[in-house]
Amino acid sequence: MQILLTAYTDKAKELIQELAGLGDFWETDFTDVVRGNIDDLEWFIEELEERDPQCLSRLMPIRMSFHMLPNETDEIFKQKARQLVNEIGQGESFCIIINRRGLKGAFSATEIANEVGRYICTLLEEKYGARPSVDLEDPDKALVFETVCKWCGVASISKEMRRQHSFIRLP
């Protein structure tokens, strides 16, 4: 499983040292952003809680990843969000977050998030027969797109996950 970690300022190298033996981790081209591969998310989280890494700011468990071209962002983001739409239950609030790193000026994260959000609203309304609730502050489910240049990881984060684990937070 892929994960994306954010270290506190100028602590990426130290974070990788703190995570020794828990998986394969490497720095990206962006300050304080670390990518990694782990075998088991539950085990990894248990180990993190036991170790209490001081350099870890945030963790995103990546459900799927892809390489994108800036001119096709809206369609591919919709396609990937559609694959996770069933995780949003009837009556649950949701939000779409795009945390863009790189590709400056290639696309507007806010515009794409709004477009994908409208698309998901339509799908959920068709599925449940009622317009879903969008909550940008404290949603029941958040679909988070984390871009690092042309790589994009997609996470599905529940309110429960955020409450159980302080290092799983929305950007």
C-alpha positions as CSV (number, residue, x, y, z in Angstrom):
1,M,0.0,0.0,0.0
2,Q,1.2,3.5,-0.8
3,I,1.2,6.3,1.7
4,L,2.1,10.0,1.5
5,L,3.5,11.6,4.6
6,T,4.1,15.2,5.4
7,A,7.0,16.0,7.8
8,Y,7.3,19.1,9.9
9,T,9.4,21.8,8.4
10,D,12.8,20.5,7.2
11,K,12.3,17.2,9.0
12,A,11.8,14.8,6.0
13,K,15.2,13.0,6.4
14,E,14.6,12.6,10.2
15,L,11.1,11.3,9.5
16,I,12.4,8.6,7.2
17,Q,14.9,7.6,10.0
18,E,12.0,7.5,12.5
19,L,10.2,5.1,10.1
20,A,13.1,2.7,9.7
21,G,11.9,-0.9,9.4
22,L,8.3,0.0,8.8
23,G,8.4,0.1,5.0
24,D,10.2,1.7,2.1
25,F,10.2,5.5,2.2
26,W,11.8,8.3,0.1
27,E,11.8,12.0,-0.2
28,T,10.0,13.7,-3.1
29,D,11.0,16.8,-5.0
30,F,8.9,18.8,-2.6
31,T,10.1,19.9,0.8
32,D,8.8,17.8,3.7
33,V,6.8,15.5,1.5
34,V,7.7,11.8,1.8
35,R,6.2,8.9,-0.2
36,G,6.3,5.3,0.9
37,N,5.2,1.7,0.5
38,I,4.0,-0.4,3.5
39,D,2.6,-3.9,3.7
40,D,-0.3,-3.4,6.1
41,L,-2.0,-0.1,7.1
42,E,-3.4,-1.3,10.5
43,W,0.0,-2.6,11.6
44,F,1.8,0.5,10.3
45,I,-0.6,2.8,12.3
46,E,-0.1,0.6,15.5
47,E,3.6,1.0,15.1
48,L,3.4,4.7,14.5
49,E,1.3,5.1,17.7
50,E,3.9,3.1,19.6
51,R,6.9,5.0,18.2
52,D,5.2,8.4,18.3
53,P,7.4,9.9,15.5
54,Q,8.2,13.5,16.4
55,C,8.7,14.6,12.7
56,L,5.4,13.3,11.3
57,S,2.8,16.0,10.6
58,R,0.3,14.1,8.5
59,L,-0.3,10.8,6.9
60,M,-2.5,10.0,3.9
61,P,-3.2,6.3,3.1
62,I,-3.3,6.1,-0.7
63,R,-6.1,3.9,-2.0
64,M,-5.0,4.3,-5.7
65,S,-2.5,6.3,-7.7
66,F,-2.1,7.3,-11.2
67,H,0.1,9.5,-13.5
68,M,-1.8,12.4,-15.0
69,L,-1.5,14.9,-17.8
70,P,-2.6,18.4,-16.8
71,N,-5.0,18.7,-19.8
72,E,-7.1,15.7,-18.6
73,T,-7.3,16.4,-14.9
74,D,-11.0,17.0,-14.6
75,E,-12.0,13.7,-16.4
76,I,-9.4,11.5,-14.6
77,F,-10.2,13.0,-11.2
78,K,-13.9,12.3,-11.8
79,Q,-13.1,8.7,-12.9
80,K,-11.0,8.0,-9.8
81,A,-13.6,9.6,-7.5
82,R,-16.3,7.5,-9.1
83,Q,-14.4,4.4,-8.0
84,L,-14.7,5.5,-4.4
85,V,-18.2,6.9,-4.4
86,N,-19.7,3.8,-2.8
87,E,-17.8,4.5,0.3
88,I,-20.0,7.5,0.9
89,G,-23.1,6.2,2.7
90,Q,-26.6,7.5,2.5
91,G,-27.0,10.6,4.7
92,E,-23.2,11.1,5.0
93,S,-21.6,14.4,4.3
94,F,-18.5,14.5,2.0
95,C,-16.0,16.8,0.5
96,I,-13.4,16.7,-2.3
97,I,-9.9,18.0,-1.6
98,I,-7.1,18.5,-4.1
99,N,-3.8,19.2,-2.5
100,R,-1.7,20.2,-5.6
101,R,2.1,20.2,-5.5
102,G,3.7,21.0,-8.8
103,L,2.2,21.7,-12.2
104,K,1.9,25.4,-11.2
105,G,-0.7,27.1,-13.5
106,A,-1.6,23.8,-15.2
107,F,-5.0,23.5,-13.4
108,S,-6.9,25.1,-10.6
109,A,-7.2,22.7,-7.7
110,T,-10.3,24.6,-6.4
111,E,-12.1,24.5,-9.8
112,I,-11.4,20.8,-10.3
113,A,-12.5,20.0,-6.7
114,N,-15.7,21.9,-7.3
115,E,-16.3,20.1,-10.6
116,V,-15.6,16.7,-9.1
117,G,-17.8,17.5,-6.1
118,R,-20.7,18.4,-8.4
119,Y,-20.2,15.2,-10.3
120,I,-20.2,13.1,-7.0
121,C,-23.3,15.0,-5.8
122,T,-25.1,13.9,-9.0
123,L,-24.0,10.3,-8.6
124,L,-25.0,10.2,-4.9
125,E,-28.4,11.8,-5.7
126,E,-29.1,9.2,-8.3
127,K,-28.0,6.4,-6.0
128,Y,-29.9,7.5,-2.8
129,G,-32.7,9.7,-4.2
130,A,-31.7,12.7,-2.1
131,R,-29.1,15.4,-2.5
132,P,-26.1,14.7,-0.4
133,S,-24.6,17.1,2.1
134,V,-21.2,18.8,1.4
135,D,-19.2,19.7,4.5
136,L,-15.8,21.3,3.9
137,E,-14.9,21.6,7.6
138,D,-15.7,18.2,9.2
139,P,-17.1,15.7,6.5
140,D,-18.1,12.2,7.2
141,K,-16.0,11.2,4.2
142,A,-13.3,13.1,2.3
143,L,-11.9,12.1,-1.0
144,V,-8.4,13.6,-1.1
145,F,-6.3,13.9,-4.2
146,E,-2.6,14.4,-3.3
147,T,-0.5,15.5,-6.3
148,V,3.3,15.4,-6.5
149,C,4.1,16.7,-10.0
150,K,2.4,14.2,-12.4
151,W,1.8,11.5,-9.7
152,C,-1.5,11.6,-7.9
153,G,-2.6,9.5,-5.0
154,V,-6.2,9.3,-3.9
155,A,-7.2,8.7,-0.3
156,S,-10.7,8.1,1.2
157,I,-10.6,9.5,4.8
158,S,-13.5,9.0,7.2
159,K,-14.3,11.2,10.2
160,E,-13.7,8.1,12.4
161,M,-10.2,7.7,11.0
162,R,-9.4,11.4,11.7
163,R,-10.7,11.1,15.3
164,Q,-8.8,7.8,16.0
165,H,-5.5,8.9,14.6
166,S,-4.2,12.4,15.1
167,F,-1.7,12.1,12.2
168,I,-4.6,11.4,9.7
169,R,-5.8,14.9,9.0
170,L,-7.3,16.7,6.1
171,P,-5.0,19.1,4.2
